[in-house]
Amino acid sequence: MSSLFVIQGRDQGKRFELRGSVTAIGRDALNRIRLNDTEVSRRHAELRCVADGVRWVDLGSSNGSFINSVRVDEQFLRSGDRIQVGRTLMIFTDTVDGPVPVSAHAVDIVGHDGDAPQSRIVQSISQESSSQFLAGFEEQVDSAWLARARSNLQVMYHTALAVSHTMDIDQLLHRIMELIFEWVEVDRGCIMLVDDETGEFVPRVRRDRTVDSQRQSSSDRSLEISRTILDYVSRRQEGVLTSDARDDERWDPGVSIMKQGVREAICVPMRGRYGVVGAIYIDTFTSPGVVVQAADRTKRLREEHLKLMVAIGHQAALAVEDTSYYSAMVQAERLAAMGQAIAGLSHHVKNILQGIRGGSFLIQEGLKSQDWELTQNGWGIVEKNQERISSLVMDMLSFSKEREPELVQADLNETVGDVLELMRGRAFESGVELIDKRDASIPLMTFDPEGIHRAVLNVVTNAIDACQSPLIDGEAEPGSETQLGSPQGAGGEQVPSVEIETEYLSESRQLIVRVRDNGPGVAADQLANIFNMFVSSKGQKGTGLGLPVSQKILREHGGEITVESEAGGGSCFTLELPGLPSSNETGYFEFGAEELE
């Protein structure tokens, strides 16, 4: 199945499988592949699966689509193509073509003990020597040698292409084995990688050449590879060409070299920058007991084959190292993101617990004054937040990965109203007035109410903390009103306040939430870092996660959060998210891709 793998950008590490006939890609939450990139258009492009392959179609995006650094409007994709939209760079991978590979489990590494050896190493060569496989061009000018040299160059060229275009290790190894089989008439081949923990060679790819039904049945048997040769290749870091070993005095007759009628074989190390990462093995195959006649020498493996195999092994090793280290880097980033997500949830739990504390405050005040209506309101807040924190704890494991908004039809004013109700107790204790400026004309729209609740709650909490003026001993100052959440300052001074406003822009179909405060504001040199993780002006009281979590939630919706502020002039946070219609109003959301881990 075809897929897109993001290697650069905010969505780095994500993998999207292409499902269905059309896959929409863009910044809008309606797209099945939604990219958190402000330079990507809301509906940027489509991937259309047709009989000839997968076609990229740009939908008139603002910043264009670039495939292999060339701007295109429409183009068929090939496996390994690099696609850039905005600041996001992706690699397109297609399913591995060709015959169904033989299971790599059908490979046995034979121990040192066994039958008398039937093969011997007739030549070995180091990687440094293999780089000179075109040496002697001036002396050997016959057409046959030139043809072989051109063939060698072509194989190395295609190997280099496979290495540069493929990020998937298994796909890379399959392609390399395919090139080897196209170049030399061997019967069997296997690529093994070294297990990082055990240090043992583990078969990853095996291929058999199927010529007729008899050969097909014989290829189903297990491929046995001498551990003696693997140890030699790994220890000496040299490629070897093996043949009948009965006349080779270097090998103890009690040590296994090859069995099962192997005539000739090549085994080369995959030596990268930091050591051997694997080995490539190929051989010719004849049934046991068949005597090779002198006339049957046209398919012998020669020195030039060995040289080129060592060079291919080196290229493959470099690619395996790069891919392994990149995968490790992505995994490390995912683990870091997991820790940040959990910390972000903890920050939200803290806010909800503060809401429970506010409800408890109302209950205590109601009991003191025997105001049962106030007590009932406080209990409602406590009960609602108990349910919210209970469901949040159950979702913590699933929240450790990249979150998909649960889009439902909801009322933005109701969601913001829950935040206001939740924070009135805290605002009153802090001497801050909460001003409600919700637009009653906002229609029902599609968004994730839990996510938006969390995002608005974090911003409102920060605004209250920024401009709070704690009351003396928890009592209202003289001259203040008794209405909860509306303290007034004595002497006519400016009252600390937080204003929450909602708005719907019908032309652009955007939902807006603005949170204004008249606190001390943010200095210009600090404004650029305000959404960075762990940046906080609250000292030990703050975690530096509230605003980054809010930004993450808005971007998951295809929206954005911005801030306008200046030192001494207060701040205004604007939360923008697309006003999405319900899912049954359009079939566009049903197409496309499924995001994978």
PATOR-419742 format. One record per residue: residue in one letter; x, y, z of N, C-alpha, C in turn. Coordinates in steps of 0.2 Angstrom, whole numbers, plus 5000, padded with zeros to 4 digits. Layout:
! residues N
aXYZXYZXYZ ...
END
This chain:
! residues 597
m500449945000500050005000500450065000 s500250114996500650174996500550215002 s501150265004501050305010501550365009 l501450415013501850475014502150475021 f502750485021503150485027503450555028 v503250595033503450665034504150665038 i504650685034505350685037505550755039 q505150805038505350875040504750915041 g504650955046504150995048503850985054 r503251015056502951005062502650935063 d502550905058502250835058502750785057 q503350795058503950755057503850685061 g503950635057503850565060503250535059 k502750575056502050545055502050505048 r501650455048501650415042500850405040 f500750425034500050415032499950365026 e499550325027499350275022498850305017 l498850285011498350315006497850265005 r497250275007496650235006496150265002 g495850224998495250254994495550284987 s495150314983495350334976495550404977 v495350444982495650514982495850534989 t496350564990496650584997496750654997 a496350695001496450765002497050785007 i497450835005497950855009497950925010 g498050955016498051025017498051035024 r497951105026497951125033497251125036 d496751115032496051115035495851045038 a495551045043495350985047494950935043 l494650965037494250915033494650875029 n495250885028495750845024495950785028 r495950725025496150665028496950665030 i497350695026498050715028498050785030 r498050805036498050865039498750885041 l499050935038499750955040499651025045 n500051025050500051075055500651125052 d500451155046500951205043500651265041 t500751325043500451385041500551405034 e501051375031501251395024500851345019 v500551295022500151245018499451275017 s499151275011498451295010497951255013 r497351285015496851245018496651175014 r496551185007496551135003497051134998 h497651104999498251114996498251064989 a498151004990498250954984497850894986 e497750854980497450784981497950734978 l497950674981498250614978497750574976 r497750564969497250524966497550454963 c497250404966497450334964497150314958 v497450304952497150284946497550214944 a497350194938497650134936498350134934 d498650194932499350204931499750214937 g499450224943499850244948499450294953 v499850334956499650384961499850454958 r499350494957499450564954499350614959 w499850664959499850724963499550774959 v498950804962498650864959498650924963 d498950974962498951034966498251074965 l497951094970497251124969497351204969 g497851234966497951304966498151334972 s498651294976498851314982499251384982 s499251414987499651484987500351474986 n500751424989501451424989501651364985 g501251324982501351274977501651214980 s501651164975501951094977502551084973 f503051054977503751044974503850964975 i504050934969504150864969504950854966 n505350834970506050834969506350894967 s506150944971506351014970506051054964 v505651024960505351054954504551074956 r504351134955503651154956503251114950 v502751084953502251054948501551064950 d501151054945500351064946500050994946 e500350944941500050874941500650834939 q500750774943501250734941501150664944 f501350604941501350544944501950534948 l501750504954502350494959502650424958 r503350424960503650364960503950354967 s504050294969504250274975504950314977 g505050344982505650384984505550464982 d505050484978504950554977504950594983 r505250654983505250694989504750754987 i504250764992503650814990503750864996 q503750924994503750984998503151024997 v502851035003502251085003502351135009 g502451195008502551245013503251225016 r503251215023503951195026503951115028 t503451085025503351015026503650975021 l504150925022504450885017504250815018 m504050775013503750705014504150665009 i504150605010504350555005503850505003 f503750494997503150444994503450374994 t503150324996503450264996502850214993 d502950174988502450134985502650064987 t502150014986502249944988502849914984 v503149864987503749834983503449794978 d503749804972503549774966503949704965 g503749664960504149604959503849544962 p504149484962503949424964503849424972 v503449384974503349374982503949344984 p504349384989504949354992504849294996 v505449254996505449195000505549215007 s505249175012505249195019505949195021 a506149255024506849255027506949205032 h506449175035506549125040506849065038 a506749055031507048995028507748995027 v508149025031508849025031509149005037 d509648955037509948925043510648945042 i510948965048511648975048511948915051 v512348875048512648815050513248825055 g513248785060513748795065514448765062 h514948775067515648755065515648675064 d515248645068515348565067514848545061 g515048495058514648475052514948425048 d514648415042514948375037515648405034 a515948365031516648385028516448435023 p516848495023516748545018516848535011 q516348565007516348555000516548614996 s516748674999516848734996517448764999 r517848804996518448834999518448914996 i518748955000518849024998519449024993 v519249044987519749054982520049124981 q519749174984519949244983519649284988 s519949334991519649384995519849454993 i519449504995519649574993519349614998 s519749675000519549725004519149775001 q518749815005518349875002518849924998 e519449935001519849984998520049954991 s520149894990520349864983519749864979 s519149854981518549854977518449914974 s518649974976518550034973518850044967 q519350004965519750004959519549964954 f518849944954518649894949518649914942 l518749984940518850004934519650024932 a520050004937520750014935520949964930 g521449994926521649954920521249974914 f520950024914520550044908520950054902 e521550084902521950094897522250024894 e522449984898522749914896522149874893 q521549874896521049824893520549864889 v520649864883520149904879519749854874 d519749794876519349744872518549764873 s518149754868517449774869517149734875 a517249674876516949634881517149664888 w517749684889517849724896517549784896 l517449824891517149884891516349874893 a516049824890515349814891515249794898 r515749754901515649734908515749794913 a516249844911516349904915515749944915 r515449954909514849994908514249964912 s514249894912513749864916513849874924 n514449874926514649884933514449954935 l514550004931514450074932513650084933 q513250044928512550054928512250024935 v512549964937512349934943512449984949 m513050014949513150064955512750124955 y512550144949512150204948511450184951 h511150124949510550114951510550094959 t511050064961511150054968511150124972 a511550174969511550244972510850274972 l510450264967509750284967509350254972 a509350194972508950154977509150174984 v509750194986509950214992509750284994 s509750324989509550394990508750404990 h508450364987507650374987507250334992 t507550284996507250245000507350255007 m506850265011506950275018506750215022 d506450165019506250105022506750045021 i507050025027507549975026507349915022 d506849885024506649825020506549835013 q506249895011506149905004506849915000 l507249945004507949955001508249895000 l508249845005508649785004508249744998 h507649744998507349704992507549734985 r507649804985507849834979508549814977 i508949814982509649794981509749724979 m509349674982509349604980509149604973 e508649634971508349634964508849654959 l509249714961509749734956510349684955 i510549644961511049594960510849544956 f510149524956509949464952509849484945 e509749554943509749574937510449574934 w510949584938511649594935512049524934 v511949474939512249414939511749354939 e511949304936511449244936511649194942 v511449224948511549184954510849144955 d510849094959510249054960509849084967 r510249094972509949114978510349174981 g510049214985510349264988510049284995 c510349314999510149335006510549395008 i510149435012510449495015510249485022 m510849495027510749485034510949555037 l510649575043510849625046511049605053 v511549645056511749625063511249645068 d511049605073510549625078510949665083 d510749725085511149775089511249745096 e510749705099510749675106511249615106 t511149565101511449505102512149505098 g512149545093512749545088512749485083 e512149455083512049395078511849425071 f511949385066511749405059510949375059 v510549415057509849405056509649405049 p509349355046509149365039508549415038 r508549455034508049505032507749495026 v508149475021507849475014508149405011 r507749365008508049305004507649304997 r508049294992507749284985508049224982 d507549184978507749134974507549144967 r508049124962507849134955507449074953 t506849084951506449024949506449024941 v506648964939506748954932506248904929 d506148844933505648794931505348774937 s504948724937504548694942505048654947 q505548624944506048584948506448634952 r506648684949507048734953506648774958 q506048784957505548814962505448764968 s505448704967505348654972506048654977 s506548654973507248654977507348724981 s507048774978507148844981506748844988 d506248804989505848804995506248785001 r506848744999507248715005507548775008 s507748755015508148805018508848825015 l509048885015509648915013510148905019 e510648865018511148865024511748905022 i511948945027512548985026513048965032 s513648965030514148945034514348995039 r514348985046514549025051515249045050 t515648995048516349005047516449065042 i516149065037516249115032515949185035 l515449185038515149245041515649275046 d515949235050516349255055517049285052 y517249255046517849275043517649345040 v517049355037516849415033516849465038 s516549455044516349505049517049525053 r517449475054518049495058518649525053 r518649505047519149535043518949585039 q518249595039517949645035518149645027 e518149585025518349575018517749535014 g517649545008517249495004517549435002 v517249385001517549314999517149284994 l517549254989517249214984517449134986 t516949094987517049024989516948984983 s517248924983517148874978517348804982 d517448754978517548684981518148694986 a518048674993518548684998518948624999 r518848574996519248514997520048514996 d520248564992520948574990521248634994 d520748664998521048725002521348705008 e521948715009522348695015522148745021 r521848805020521748845025521148825030 w520748775027520148755031520248685034 d520048675040520048615044519448575040 p519648515038519048475035518448465040 g518548475046517948465051517548525052 v517748575048517348645049516948645043 s516348665044515848675038515948735034 i515948725027516048785023515348795019 m515148745015514548745011514348675010 k513648665011513348605009512848615004 q512448555003511848554999512048574992 g512648554989512848554982513048624980 v513248674984513448744982514048734978 r514048764972514648764968515048824969 e514748884969515148944970514748994974 a515049034978514649084982515049144983 i514749204984515049264986514749294993 c515149304998514849335004515249405005 v514949455006515249525007515049555013 p515449595017515149625023514849695021 m514349715024514049775024514349825029 r514949855027515349895031515149965030 g514850005036514750075035515250115038 r515050175041515550215044515750195051 y515350155054515550135061515650065062 g515650025057515749955058515349915053 v515249845054514949805050514149795052 v513749815048513049815050512649755047 g512949715043512649655040513149625035 a512849575031513149545026512749525020 i512949525014512649505008512949435005 y512449385004512649325002512349304996 i512649274990512349254984512749184983 d512449144979512749084977512349054971 t512749004967512448964962512248904965 f511748874962511448814966511448754961 t511648694963511548634959511348584965 s510948534962510748484967511348434969 p511348414975511848364978512048314973 g512648294972512848244968512948254961 v512748314959512848334952513548354951 v513948324946514648344945514648404940 v515048454942515048514937515648494932 q515348494926515848484920516248544918 a516848534915517248594914516848644909 a516448614905516048654900515548704903 d515348684909514848724913515248774917 r515548824914515948874918515748944916 t515248944911515049014909514749054914 k514449024920514149064925514549074931 r515249054931515649064937515649134939 l515649134946515749204949516449224948 r516549284946517249304945517449364950 e518149384949518349434953517949494953 e517749514947517449574946516749574949 h516449514950515849514953515949524961 l516549494963516649504970516849584972 k517149614967517349684969516649724969 l516249714964515649754964515149744969 m515149674972514749654977514949694984 v515649704985515949734990515649804990 a515749844984515549914983514749914985 i514349874982513649874984513549864991 g513849824994513849815002513949875006 h514449915003514649975007514050025006 q513850035000513250084999512650065003 a512449995003511949975007512049985014 a512649975017512749985024512650065026 l512950105022512850175023512050195023 a511650165019510950185019510650155025 v510850095027510550065033510750105039 e511350125040511550165045511150235046 d511050265040510750325040509950315042 t509650265039508950255041508850235048 s509350195050509250175057509350235062 y509850275061509950335065509350385064 y509150395058508550435058507950405062 s507850345061507250315065507350325072 a507950315074508150325082507950395084 m508150445079508050515081507250525081 v506850495076506150505076505850475083 q506150415084505850385090505950425097 a506550455097506750495103506350555103 e506150585097505750645097505050625099 r504850565097504150545099504150535107 l504650505110504650495117504650565120 a505050605118505050675121504350705120 a503950695114503350725113502850685118 m502950625119502450585124502550615131 g503150635133503250655140502950725140 q503050765135502750835135501950825135 a501650785131500950775131500650755138 i501050705141500850685148500850745153 a501450785152501450845156500950895155 g500750905148500250945147499550925150 l499450855150498850835153498850845160 s499450845163499450855171499350925172 h499550975167499351045168498651055168 h498251015163497551025163497250995169 v497450935172497150915178497250965183 k497850995184497851045189497351105188 n497251125182496651175181495951145183 i495851085181495151055183495151055191 l495651035194495651025201495551095204 q495851145201495651215203494951235203 g494651205197493951215196493551175202 i493751115204493351085209493451125216 r494051155216494151195222493651255222 g493551285216493051335216492351315217 g492151255215491551235217491451215224 s491951195227491951185234491951245238 f492251305236492151365239491451385239 l491151375233490451395233489951355238 i490151295238489751255243489851275250 q490451295252490651315259490251385260 e490251425255489951495256489151485256 g488951435252488151425253487951395259 l488351355262488251325268488251375274 k488751415274488851465279488251515279 s488051535273487451585273486751545272 q486851475272486151435271485851455264 d486251475259486051485252486051425248 w485451385248485451325245485551325238 e485351375235485451385227486251395226 l486551435230487251435229487651375230 t487451335235487651265237487551225231 q486951225228486851175222487251195216 n487351265215487751285209488551255210 g488751265216489451235218489451165217 w488951125219489051055219488951035211 g488651075207488551055200489251065197 i489651115199490351125196490751065198 v490751045205491150995207490950925203 e490350915203490150855199490350855192 k490250905189490450905182491250895181 n491650925185492350915185492550855187 q492250825191492350755193492350705187 e491750715183491750675177492250695172 r492450755172492950775167493550745168 i493750745175494450725176494450645176 s493850615177493850545177493950525170 s493650555165493750535158494450555156 l494750605158495350625156495950575158 v495850555164496350505167496250445162 m495650425160495650365156495950375149 d495950435147496250455140496950465140 m497350465146497950485146498450445142 l498350375142498750335138498650345130 s498050355128497950375121498150445119 f498150485124498350555123499150565122 s499550505124500250515123500450515116 k500050495111500250495104499850565101 e500050575095499750635091498950625091 r498650675094497950675095497550695089 e497050655087496550675082495950705086 p495750765084495150795087494550755086 e494150745091493450715090492950765088 l492850765082492450825079491650805080 v491350845083490650835084490250905083 q489650905082489250965082489150995089 a489451055090489451085097489351165096 d489151185102489051255103489651295106 l489951335103490651365105490451405111 n489851445112489751485117489651435124 e489351385123489251335128489951315131 t490351295126491051275129491451325132 v491351395130491751445133491351465140 g490651455140490351465146490551415151 d490651355150490951305155491551335158 v491951365153492651385156492551445161 l492051495159491851545163491651525170 e491151475170490851455176491451415180 l491851385177492451345180492851395184 m493051455181493551495183493251555187 r492651565188492351625192492651625199 g492651565202492851555209493651575210 r494051555205494751575205494851645204 a494451675199494451745198494251795204 f493751765207493551805213494051805219 e494351745220494851745225495451785223 s495651795216496151835214496051905213 g495451925214495251995214495252015206 v495051975202494951985195494251985192 e494052025188493352025186493351995179 l492951945178492751905172492251945168 i492351965162491851995158491651955152 d491051935152490751895147490551935141 k490851925135490651955129490551905123 r490151855125489951805120489451825115 d489551815109489051825103488551775103 a487951795105487351745105487151715098 s487451755093487151735086487651675083 i488151655086488551605083488151535083 p488251515076487851445075488251385078 l487851335078488151265080488651255074 m489251235076489851215071490151145074 t490551125069490951055071491651065073 f491751045079492451055082492451005088 d493050995091493050955097492950995104 p492450995107492251035112492751025118 e492950955119493450945125494050975124 g494350975117494951005116494951075116 i494451115114494351185114494251205121 h493851165125493851185132494551185135 r494951145134495551135137496051195135 a495951215128496351265125496151335128 v495551345129495251415131495451415139 l495351355142495451355150496151375151 n496651355147497351365149497451445148 v497151475142497251545141496951585146 v496351565148496051605153496351605160 t496651545162496951535168497551575168 n497951585163498551625162498351695163 a497851715160497651785160497451805167 i497151765171496951785178497551785182 d498051735181498651735185499051805183 a499051825177499451885175499151945178 c498551955179498252015182497952015189 q498051955192497751945199497951995204 s497452015208497552055214497252025220 p497651985223497351945229496951985234 l496351965236496051995241496351985248 i496252035253496452025259496051975263 d496451925265496151865269495551835266 g495551845259494951815256494351855256 e494351915259493751955260493752005255 a493152025252493052085248493252145251 e493652185247493852255250493252295250 p493352345255492752395256492552425249 g491952435248491652465242491552415236 s491752355237491752305231491052275231 e490852255225490152225225490152145227 t489652125229489552055232489452005227 q489352025220489251985215489851945213 l489851875213490351835212490751845206 g491351855206491751865199491751945197 s491451985201491452055199491752105204 p492352095207492552145212492752215209 q492552255213492752325211493252355216 g493752395213494252425217493952485221 a494352505226494152565230494452625227 g494152675228494452735225494452745218 g494152705214494052715207494652695203 e495152655206495652635202495452575197 q495852565192495752515187495652445190 v495152415189495052345192495352295187 p495752245190496052195186495452155182 s495552145176494952105173495252065167 v494852015165494951975160494251965156 e494351985149493751985145493751935140 i493251895140493151835135492651845130 e492851855124492351865118492351815113 t491751795110491751755105491451785099 e491651755093491451795086491451735081 y490951745076490951705070491051745064 l491551735060491651765054491351725048 s490751745046490451705041490751705034 e491151755032491451755025491951705025 s492451705030492951655030492751585034 r492151585037491951535041492451515047 q492551565051493051555056492751565063 l492851525068492651535075493251575078 i493051625082493551665085493451665093 v493951655097493851665104494451715106 r494251775109494751825111494751825119 v495351825122495451835129495951895130 r495651945133495952005134496052015142 d496652035144496752055151497152125151 n497052155157497352225158497952215162 g498252155162498852145166499452185164 p500052155166500652195165500952185158 g500652135154500852125147501452085146 v501752075140502352045139502852085135 a503452085137503952125134504052095127 a504252145122504352125115504852065115 d505452065119505952015118505751955120 q505151945124504951885127504351855123 l504051895119503451885115503551825110 a504151825107504351765102504351705105 n504551695112504551635115504051615119 i503451645119502951635123502551565123 f502651545116502251475115502751415115 n503451435117503851375118503751335125 m503951275124503851235130504251255136 f503951245142504351265148504551335149 v504251375145504351455146503851475150 s503951505156503451525161503751585165 s503251635166503451695170503151685177 k502951625179502551615186503051585191 g503651575189504151545193503951475195 q503951455201503851385203503051375202 k502651425201501951405201501751385194 g502151405189501951385182502351325179 t502051285174502451235171502751255164 g502451305162502651325155502351285149 l501751255151501451205146500751225144 g500451275148499851295146499751325139 l500151375137500051405130500251355125 p500851315126501051265120500451215119 v500151195125499651145124499051175120 s498851235122498351265118498451275111 q499151295109499351305102499251235099 k499451185102499451115099498751095097 i498251105102497551095101497251135095 l497451195095497151235089497451215083 r498051195082498351175076498051105074 e497951065079497550995077496951015074 h496651065075495951085072496051125065 g496751135064496851175058496851245059 g496851265065496751335067497451365070 e497451415073498051445076497851495082 i498351505086498251555092498851605091 t498651665092499051725091499051765097 v499551815098499451855104499751925102 e499351975105499652045104499752075111 s500352095112500452125119501052175119 e501052215124501652255125501652265133 a502252285135502452285142501952345145 g501552335150501152385154500552395150 g500352355145499752375141499252315140 g499352265144498952205144499052155138 s498752105137498752055132498152035129 c498152015123497551995119497751925116 f497451875118497551805114496951795110 t497151775103496551765099496651685096 l496151655098496051585096495651575090 e495951555084495551545078495551475076 l494951455074494851385072494351385066 p494451345061493951345055493251325058 g492751355055492051335057491851285052 l491951225054491851165050491051145050 p490851125044490151105044490151035047 s489551005048489550935051489750885045 s489950825048490250785043489750755038 n489150755039488650735034488450785029 e488750845029488650905024489150895019 t489650855019490150845014490450775014 g490550755008490850685008491650695007 y491850755008492550765007492950725012 f492750725018493050705024493150625024 e492750595020492750525020493250495016 f493550535011494150505007494750495011 g495150455008495850465009496250415014 a496650455018497250415021497050405029 e497450355031497350345039498050355042 e498050395047498750415050498950355054 l499650335053499950275057500450305062 e500550255066501150265071501750245068 
END
